Amino acid sequence: MTTITVRRLRRALLALVGLVVVAAVVLAVVVVGQARRPLPQTTGTIEVPGLDGEVEVRRDERGIPHIYADTMGDLMRAQGYVQAQDRFFEMDMRRHVTAGRLAELVGEPGVETDKVIRTMGWRRVAEQELPLLAPETRQALDSFAEGVNAWLDDKGSTAAMGMEYSVLALSLPEYSVEDWTPVDSLAWLKAMAWDLRGNYDGELTRAALDGKVATPMIEQLYPKYPTDRHAPILSGQEWRAKGARPPSFAASSPSSDRPASTPQARSAVADTAAAIDAIPALLGKGQGIGSNSWVVDGERSTTGQPLLANDPHLGVSMPGIWYQMGLHCRDVGDACPIDVSGYTFSGVPGVVIGHNQSIAWGFTNLGPDVTDFYLEQVTDGEYLRDGELQPLETRTETIEVAGGEDVEITVRSTGHGPILSDVVPAAAAAGQDVDVEGRATTSYAVSLAWTALTPSATGDAILGLNSATNFEEFRAAAQDFAVPSQNLVYADTEGNIGYQAPGRIPIRKGIGNDPPGWSPAPGWDSDYDWDGYVPFKDMPWVLNPDDGYIVTANQQVTPSRTPFLTTEWDMGYRSQRIADLLTSEEKVSPEKMARIQLDTHNGLADALVPALLEVEVDDFTRDGQDLLRTWDRSQLAGDGESSAAAAYFNSVWRQVVEITFNDDLPAELQAAGSSQYWLAIEGLLENPSSQWWDNRTTPGIVENRDEVLRKALVEARLELTSRMGKDPEGWEWGHLHGVTFAHQVLGGEGLPGPIRSLVNSGPHPVGGSSSTVNAMAWDASEGFAVTAAPSMRMIVDLGDLDESRWVNQTGNSGHPLSGHYDDQVDAWLEGRTYAWPSSREAVVRATEDTLTLEPEED
């Protein structure tokens, strides 16, 4: 048993002190015994049905496997087998979520999630996508599934597959595992698309505010992207759209053409928001979801060859989202074209982000507006469409509930998509027979149009990227990446760097002055429908820009109004900081790339701190305010002046957000406090009498900017005094701001402490913040705990791929008693990375365990 395993076991056993000795011993034996049974065999030989030849699985000291095979079929079978060895429960949970069958696994708590996902029909779409894929992709999916199922057959019982099944069996003993299918893999791409679809909160929030606050207030809450201060990914010189007609709207200028907001419309929108919130954050949710990536060419690199960095900002969980591995054809050629290493999704064949022998690539979320909500006038099974009633499309879904009764729902859809407001039981009643100004009005339902609900060939893109050897092949693979739309950065061993924006982007007609998708549209008017999708040839891209670098951090892609992508970018504080650091020296080293990933500079402070220092406060509050006078704007976790100032500033910021915005915003859509709010506050600081400063909960009193800032300073001083003591010099940002890696099923408060302590890790103090390069995001409406963070970090050296570096968020294994369950946490917290061997020679040198998979004897 490794040192890490012993440490985790000791922590679990210490939690049993309050129990009687006999019960403690019995529980420890059961938990530890069941937790050790699923640990994988990593040496020796295993016969695997379906293999054509021997396959090597070489694992390094962190359990990261590199697989070597002679054929694509064997490579994919082995990938399925090995991922199942380490992560099968995660794979099984993911397929239950994406199929709307979570309640079959966890019982009644999964029902609400299942209702929403069955209504959208994620798995139904995945089933329609399978026949659209290229033959080689379908074969890879089949072979991958065969590998997973070979492992399932070998293990036999659920108790041998994962500790989680043993714990769930205590209350839900009837569960049995089904065979893996290709559709299980494809359906996971729907979860990826959902969590990275762009921010729908803005559309719902504007709908909820319409008619309740003045139009200028909505404009102030959603300011234009500051192109003059924060550079887009591509400048106007690097990308000029040709042949496309710009939409006819004035951004942030509301139109009188949209339907007036009514109480029942707002109620239906609120119910839709509640329904969406029932979906678990498999990759993460909220405004902290984003990423950094950048690439520099050989002229800007100390190595003389390109360097590429990527650190996707996703939700935090145990195990982490990514599974590291290498997939290597022994002889790379047309029949077996893969020699790739990087980060995979358990349950999906191929490598999602990484490099092969010729190219490297990274992702950040482009975040285009690919969802629209439509208000629908529904009457007795029909909905209004251009003056005529059309029949609703309906189907019945039966949700099986482990340990309970089946739940039956009726899914209704219009031509735009499924009616999400049906998922909340109160939705139907909320809008019925509402009297507005003395007359009965039509009740509304809310349907969802989403690009991912139209079948696509996104499944082809991953293997296409894996086998691409130049920019032309890279772009060809990107063309298949329909959803989610990502910013793809590129570099190759020939010295080229590039960028491509792929994805299925709706073409909207831009009715009136509103930006397309600005608020829920009238479903009864076809003028608001989508008019196809932006052709791939019209999507922005660049190869070898003159300035020698490309930065993508969810900021505006291009100042061009064509194609229309969205109005709701990340506001560019991170991206501009990265660009400034990259260009602060003539050459960029791999070490500097790593330092930039850890930068904690707060981009809002330059605007907000001077305003805070002008406010007169009492002596007690001034002790905190004085911390800001010499603050260097960094946000470190430990002790020291910078950490103390960061703690106070962020506490003040949370108060500013709450006092300024939340009295006007709906309860289900409170202000998160990320970059949109940063830019909004910068504008409001220049408008001391804006209605946003006034607190509508204090009738008869009209507050202004300085009163809000003063109250925020006072309340933050009181909060930190209560939490960390009276002396501001003893305050620490990391004391407030921590990250907990929680198991998605067994990590909650409802389970026994010994189980939670075994499967969770943290809280760990961290620096950084929302909208900083080291993006340890937190939600101002919830507290300071980290809600999203770098899910991994990687730096690829195209001059010597074996000099590349990487680190995962937690560890590669999903088994709590594996030494590799959390063995990368400390390095991730400290900003360290590990060597990333990828050549055969480097992998052999790093090998600690070798497993041979052999064809099954007749």
N, C-alpha and C positions, 0 to 999 in steps of 0.2 A: 504494500500500500504506500503510495507516494506521500511526501510531506504535506502537500496541499490537501490530499484526501484526508489525512489524519487531522489536519487543522479543521476542515469542514465537519468531520465526524465529531470532533471534540466540541465544536460550537453547538452542534445539534444536541449532543448529550447534555451539555450544561443547561440547556433550556428545560430539561426534565426535572430540575432540582425540586421544584414545588410538588412533584407527584410522589406517591409512595414508592418505595424502593422496588418492590416487585413489579408494579406497573411500568416503572421507568425501564427496567431491564427488558421486560417483554416488548415494549414499544420500540426500544432501541434495536433489539434483535430483528423484529419484523421489518422496521424501516430500512435498516442497513442491509439486511439480507436481501430484501426485494430490490433495493437500489443498486446492489452489485450484480445481480443476475443479468441485466441487459448489457453490461460492458462488452465492447466488441473484441473479437479475436483479431489481433494485429500482426501475428507472426504465424509461421507454419503454412499449411495448405488447406484450402477449402474447395470442394467440388461445387460448381455452379452450373445448373442446367442451362443449356442454350449457348454456352461459350463455344467458339470455334477453335480457340487456342489458349495458351497460357497468358495470364494477365498479371503484371507486377503491381503491387500497391506499396509504395515506399512512404513511410511517415517519418516526419522529423520530430524534434524534441517537444513540439507543441501539438503533435498529433495531426498535422496538416498532411493530407495524402497527395501523392503524385502517382497517377495511374498510367501505365504503359501497356499498349495493346497493338495488335497488328491490323485490326479492322475497326471501322466506325461502330459496327454492331457490338463488338466486344468492349470497346471503350465506353459506350453508353450503358451497356449492361453492368459493367463494373462501377460506373458512376452511380447508377441507381442502387446497387448493392451496398456500396460504401457509404453513401449518404444515409441510407436506411440504418446502417450500423450505428451511426452517430446521432441521427436526428429524426428517427421515424415518428416519434410522438408529435413533434412539431409539424411534420409533413401531414400526419393524420388530422391534427387539429385544423391546419390550414385548409385541407380539402373539405372538412365538415363545415367550416365557416363559409367558404366560397360556394358551396352547394346549398346553403341554407339548411344545413342538417346539424348545427351545433348542439341542439337540444338532445339529439340522439347520443351525444358524447357526454354532456355535462348536465342534462336534465332541464328543469324548468327555467333556470337562468339564461338558457340559450334561446328561448322562444322569441323574444322581441327582435334579436338579431336575425333569426331565421325569417321572420315575417318580412323584414325590409329587403333582405337579399333575395328571397323567393319572389317578392314583388318586382324587383329589377331583373331577376332571371339570369344571374351571372353564369350559372352552369349551363343553362339552355343556350346561351350565346356561345359558350366554349364548345358545346357539342356541334353547333353549326359551323364553327371555325375549323374543326379538324379536317374535313374534306377539302378545305380551301388551301391547305398547306402543300408545299412542295413534297414530292415523294420521299426525298432524303430526310426531310424534317419529320414526316410521319414515321419513317423507319426508326429514326433516333428516339422518338417518343415511345414507340413500341418496345424497342430494345431496353430503354431506361426502365419502363414498367416491368419488363421481364426480370431485370436485375433486382428491383424492389421486391417482387413477388417471390423470387428465389430466396431472398433473406427471410421473408415472412414464413415461407414453408419450412425453412431451417429452424426458425425460433419456435414455431408451433403455438405456444400460449402467449396471451397478452402480458402475463407477468414477466416473461423473458424478453419482452420488447421495450418496456419502459417502466420506471418506477411509478409514473403517473397513473398507469392503468391499475396498479395494485391499490393506490390510494382511492381512485374513483370507484373501484369495485366494492369498497366498504359500504357505499350507499347506492351504487348503480351496478349490481353484479351481472347483469345480463349482456353486457356489451361484448361484441366480437368484431374483429378486424376484417374488413373486406379487402379483396385484391386491389392493387393499384392499377389505374387505367391512364392512358394518354390524356383523357379529358381532365383528370385530376391535376395534371401538370399545367395544362392550358388555363384552367380556371383560376390558378394563382395569379396569372397575368391580369385578371380582372381586379383582384385586390390591389395589385400594384397600380393599376390605372386609376382606381377609385381614390386611393390615398394621395396620389400625385396628380389629380385631375385639374389642379388650379383651385383657387379659393372661391368657393361658392358663397361664403359667408357674406361677402359684400352685397350680392344680389338680394339675399334674404334680408339683410339689415336695412338696405335702402327701401325695400318694400314695407318693412315694419315701420320705418320712420316717415314714409310718405304720408302727408296729411297730418302728421303729429308735430313735426318741427318745420321751421322755415326752410325754404329751398336753399338759401345761402349757407345754412348750417350743414346740409348734406354735401355741398360743394367743398366746404372747409374740411369735412371729415375725410373726403376722398380727393386729395390734391393731385395735380398732374405730376408725372414723373419728372424730376429735376434734371433734364438732359444737359443743361448748361453746367451743372456741378458734378454729376455722377455719370461717367461715360457709359453709353450702351456697349453691348458686346461688340457690335460692328458699327463703325462710324458711317456717316453718310457717304464717304469716299469708298469705303470697303464694300458697301451694299447699296445698290440703287435698284429698286424694283422696276421692272419693265413690263409694260403692256397691261397692268392691272389698274382698274379704276378705283380710286380711294373712296371709302364710304363717306356719305354726306352727313357728318355729325360734327358737333363742336364738343369736344371732350369736356365732361363735367358740367355741361349746360343742360339741365333737365328739359324735357320736352312736354309740351301740352298735349301731345298726341297719345301718350300712354294712358291706360285706363286709370281712373281715379281710384285711390286706395279706399276701401270700405272696411268696416269692422270685420265682416266675414272673410274678406280677402286676407286681412292681417292675421286672423285666427287660423285660416288654412295654411298660411305661410309658417306660422309658429308651430303648427302641428307637423309640418314637413320638416322643419329644423329638428324637432324632437325625434322624429322617426330616423333621420340621418344619424343623429347622435347615438342611436342604439347599435350602430355598427362598430365593432371593436377596431382599435387602431392597430392594424397588423403591421403597417410600416410607419404609422404615426399620423397625427392629425393636427390641424391648427396652423397658425402663421409661423411657427418655428420650423416647419417642414421645408427644407430647401437643400442647398449644397454649395460647396465651393469646388471649382476646378479651374486650372489654368495651365498654360503650356508656353514655354519659351523656346525659341529656335537656337541653333548652334552659335549664332553671332552673339546672343545674349547669355549663353551658358558658359560656365567655367570649364565644362567638359568638352566643348566644341561640338556637342550633339544636343538634340532637343531633350528637355526635361518636362515631365507631365505630372501634375499633382491632382488629387481628387479626394474629397472627404464628404460623402453624402450625409446630410443632416436629417435623420429619421428618428422615430420613436426609440425609447430605451426599453430593453426587455432582457430577460434571461431565458434561454440563450439569446445572443445577439441575432440580428436579422441575417447576417451574412455567414456563409460557410466557405472557407478558403480551400482551394484545391488546384491541382494541375492535371490537365488531360493531354496525353501525348501519344500520337501515332508514332510507332517506332520508325516507320518509313513514311515521311510526309509526301503525299501525292494526291492525284485526283480521287482515288478510291478511299483514301484516309487522310483528309486535309488538315487535321487539327493538331496543333502543338501550342497549347494555350495554358495560361496560368492566371489565377485571379480569384474573384469573389463570385460565388454562386448563390442562388436561392435553393435551399433544400426542397427537393421535389420537382425541380426544373432542369432538364438536361442542358449542358453547355455552361460557359462562363459569361456572366452578365457584364462585369467590369474587370479589365485587366490588360494583359498584353499577350501577343503570340510571338513568334520568332521574328516578325517583321514590323508590326505596328502595335501601338498602345492607344487606349481610348478611355475616356472618363465621361460620367454623366452628371449633369445637374438638372433640376426640374425647370423646364421652360415656363410651366404654369399658365398656358393659354386658357382662354375661356372656352371650355369644351362642354359645358353644361348650361342649359337654359331651363328655367321654370316657366310653365305656362298656366295661367288661370283658365280653368275650364268651366263652362256652364253645362252642368249635367242634370238631366231630368229623366227618370224612369228608364235607365239603361241606354240613354242616348246623350250625345253632346252636340253643342251648337258649332257649326262650321260653315262660314260664309253664308249665313242666313238659313241654312238647312240643318236638320237634325241627322246625325250619323250614328249608327249603332256602336256602342262600346265593344271592344274585344275583351272577353272574359275567359278566365280559366280558374279551376279550383286546385288549390295546393293543400296537401295534408302533411302537417309537421308531426313527426313521431317524437314523443317526449319520453326519454328514459325515466322510468319510475313514475310516470304520470299518464294522463289521458292524451290521446291525439288532439291536435288543434287544427281545425280546418279554416282556411281563409279563401276568399274570392279575390283574385287579382283582376283589376280593371285597367284597361289601357286605351288611350286615344291615339290618333295618328302621330302625336309627338312622342309618346312613350308612356310608361306606367304611371298610374296615379299614386304618388307617394303619400298624399294626405290621407288615403284610405288606411294606411298602416296603423295610424293612431286612432284608437276607438272613439275618442272624443271629436275627431275631425268632422264626421258626418253631421253631428248635432250642432257643432260650433257655428256653422254657417247657415243653419236652417231658419227661414222665416224671420230674419233679423229686420227690424223696422228702422229705417234710416230717414230722418226728416219726414216722418209721418207716412212713409210708403214702404211696402214690403219690397225687398230687393232679391235678386237672384243669388242663390248660394253658390260658392265656388269650390272647386276641387283644384289640386295642384298636381300637374303632371311634370315629368322630367324627361327632357331630351338630353342624351349623353352619347358622345361619339363611340364609347366602348360598347354600347348596346347594339351596334351594327357590326356583324362579323367581319373580321379582318385577318390578315396573314402575319400579325405581329410575331407569332411563333417562329416564323422563318428568320426573323432578324437576328436572333441571338447567335445561332450557328453561322449565319452569314458574317457577322462581325468576327467570330472566332477564326474563320478561315480566310478573311480578307488579308491581302498582302500589300495593298497600295490604296491611295486615296480614292481612286475610281471604284474599286471593289468595296471599300468602306462606305461610300455614298450609296452604292447599290444595295447594300445591306440595310443602311439607315432608311431607305425608301420604304422598306417593309414595316418599319417601327411606327405603326399607326397610333397606338395608345400604350402608355402615356407619352405625350410629346415631351422630349428631352432636349437639352442642349448637349450636343456631342462634341467633345474636343478630341483632337487627333494628333498623333506624332508618329514618325516612322524612322527606321534605321538609316534611311537615305537622307535624313536631315529635314524632311518636310513637316510642317505643322498645319493644322486646319481646323475648321469648325463647320458643323452642319446642324441646322434646325429641322428635324423631321416631324412627322405627326399628322394626324387627321384633324384639320382645323376647319370649322364650319365657316361658310360664306354667308354672311347676313346682309340684309338689304339696307340696314342703317336707316330705318324709318324715323323721320323727325330729327331732332337735334341730339337725342341721347346716343351715347356710344352703344353699339350692339351688345345685347345681353345686360344692359345696365340695371334692369329690374324685371320682375316677372311680366311676361307679355300676354296680351289677350289671345288665348288659344282659338277663339272663334274667328279670328281674322288671319287668313293665310299670308297676308303681306309680311307677317312677322316670322314666317317659317324660314328654315335654312334653305339655301340655294346651292346645295352641293358642298364640295370641300376644295380647299386651296390646292392646286396642282403642286406636286413635289418640285417641279422646276421653278416655281415661284417662291419657294421657301428659302430663307437667307442661308448663305454659306460663304466661306472664304478659304483660300489656300495660300499659305505663305504671305501673310499681311506684311506691309512695309515696315511696321514698327517692331516686328519680330516677337510679338507675344499676343496671347488671347486670354482674357479673363471672363469666366462665366460664374456668376453667383446669384442667379435668379433675377438679375436686373433686366431692364429693357433690352430687347434684342437689337433693335435698330430704330433710329428716329423716323424712318419711313412709315407712312400710314398704310402702306400696302406691303404684304398682306396684313389685314387686321388680326392681331393675336389676342390682345387684351388691353385693358387700361390699368389693371391691378398687378403691377410688378412688385417685387421687393424693391424698395426705394433706393437701393444702390449704395448704402453706407459700407457694406462689406466689400462689394466689388471695387469701389473706388479706393478703399484702404489697401486692398491687395495690389491694385495697379500702382498705387503710390509707393508701396514697399518694393515691388518688383523693379521699378524704375529709379529707385533711390541710389543704386549703384550700377556701374556699367555692365557688370557680369553677375549672373545669379548662380550660386552653387547649390548642389543638392541639400546641403546643410541649411542654407538660407531658405530654401523651399519649405523645409520642415519647421523652421522658426516662424515663418509666415503663417503656417497652419495653426500655430499656437497663440497668435496675436490676440490680445484681449482689449484693445483700444475701444473706448465707447464713443461712437461718432455723434451722439446727441449732445454730449456734455459741452462741446464748444459753444452751442447755442443756448442751452438751458442753464448751465452754471453761472454765467454772468448775470442772467436775470434773477437767479436765486440769491446771489450775493448782494443785489441791490435792495432786497427786502429787509425791512427793519423787524427784528425779532428780540425776544427777551434774552437775558444772559444765559439761561439754561439751554435754550435752543441754539444760541450762538456757538456754544461749544461744539455742536455738531456741524453747524454751518461753516465754521472755520476750517474744518477738514477739507472743504472744497477749494479753499483759496490756493493751495499749493499742490492740488491733486494732479498727477501726470496723466490721468484719464485711463490708466490701465486698471484691470479688475482681476486681482489675484486672489487665491483662495486663503492663503495663510495669514500670519500676523504681519503688522507693518502699516505704515501710513497709507500706502496705496489701497490696501485691503480694507482698512477702516473707512476711508473715503468712499470706496466703491460700495460698501455696505450701506452707508448713509445715502449716497446718491440714488441707489436703486430703490431703497425704501421710500425716499422722497418721490421718485418717479412713479412708483406704484400708487402712492397717494394722489399725485397729480392726475393720473389716469382715472382713478376711481371717482374723484371729486368732479372732474371736468366732464367726463363722458357718460358714466354709468347711470346717472339719473335720467338720461334721455334714451338710452339704448334698451332694447327688450331684454328681459331677464335671461333668456336662452342664448343671447348673442352679446355678452358683455365684452368690454374692450380688453384685448390681450396685451396691448402695449408694445407691439413690435414696430417695424419700420414705418408702416403707414401712419401710426400714431406719432412716431418721432417727427415725421414731416408735417403732420397736421399741427402739432404743438409749435413747431418752428414758425408756422404761419400765424397761429393764434397769438404767439408772443408779440407779434406786430399789430395785434388787434385787441387791445386791452378790454374793450367793451363787447366783444363777441358774445352772443347768447350762449355759446358753449360754456363760458365761465360761470354763468348764473346757474344756481342749483334750484331746480324746480321743486325740490322737496322742502324748500323754505319759502312758502308764499309770503309776499309782502316785503321780502328782502331781495335785492338784486346784487349778486356778487360780481366782482370784476377780477381781472387777472391777478393783481397783487394780493388780493384777499385769498384766492385759491392757492397761490404759491406760499403765502405765509402759513396757511393752515396745513399744507403738505409738509413744510419744514417742521412745524410743531408736532404733528402726528407721527412723523418719522422718528423724531427725537424720542418721543414717548415709547414708540414701538421697540426701538433698539435698546433703550434703557431697560425695558421690561424683559427683553430676550437675552441681552448680553451684558448688562450692567451699566452703571452711571457714567463710567469713564470712557469717552469715545475712543481713546487711544487703544483700548482693549477690544474694540469691535473687529470682527473678521467677516469678510464677504462669504467665505466658505462655510461659516457657521450657519448662515441663512440659506445658502445656495448649495444644495447637495443633489447627487444623482443616486437613485436606487434602481438596480436592475432586478425587476420583479418577474417571476414566472407568471405567464399569462393565465394559467389555470390554477396552480397551487400556491401562488404568491400572495393571495388576498387575505384580508383581515379575518375572514370567516373560518379559516383553517387553523389547525393547532400550531402553536408556536414552533415546536420542533420541526414540523414540516416546512414552515415558512423560512426558518433559519437555514434549513438545508438547501432550499432551492433559490433563495434570494441572495443578493449581494448589495450591501450598503445600508444606510446612505453614506456616500463618500463626498467630502467637501470638494468643490471644483470652482475654478475661476470662470472667466468668460461671462457671456450673457446673451440675450437675444440680439440679433442683428450685428454681432461682432464676428470676426473671422473665426475665432474659436467659439463656435455658436452653441453654447450651452443654454438653450432657450428656456424661458420660463414664462408662464402665463399670468399676467398681472391680476386677472380676475380670480385666480386660484391660489396664488402664493409664490414663493421663490423656488420651489422644487423644480428640477430640470424636467422638462416635458419632451424635449428633442435635443439631439446631440450628434456630433460626428459618429456615424455608425461604423466607420473604419477610417483609416488614413493610409494613403499610398503615395509613393513618389517613384516614378519609373524613369530610369536612366537609359535613354535610347543608345548611348554610346557603349554601355556594358550592362545588359539586362540583368545580370547576376548581381550588380551593384544597386539594384532597386531595393526599396524598403517598403514594409507594410506592417500594419497592426490591426487586429480585430477589436471590437468593443469589449467582448467578454472572453470567449474561448471558442474552440471549434466544436466541442462536444455538447450534446444536449442532455447527457446523463449526469445528475448531480454528484455522484461519487466518482466521476472520472477526474483524473488530474488535469484534464483539458477543458473542464467546465468553465473555469474562471481564471485560467492561468495567463491571460493577456490583459486582465483588468488593471493591474498595477502599472504596466507599461503604458496603457492607454491613458490612464489618469495623469501620469507624469510626462506625457508627450514623447515617450520613447517609441521607436519602431524597431523591427527585427529585419535581419537579412532575408531577402526574398530569392532563394535559389530557383532557377527555372531551367537552365541547361541540364542535360543529362549528367554531366560531370559534377555540377554543383549540387544537384539533388542527391546523387550517390554519396557525396561527402557529408551531406547533412542528415542522411538516413540513420534512424535509430531502430526502426522496426520494418521488416519486410514481410508482406503476406503475398502468397501466390494463389491466385484463383485459377482453377483447372476445369476443363470440360468434364462433365459428369460421365463416368464410365457406363457403358451399356450393361 
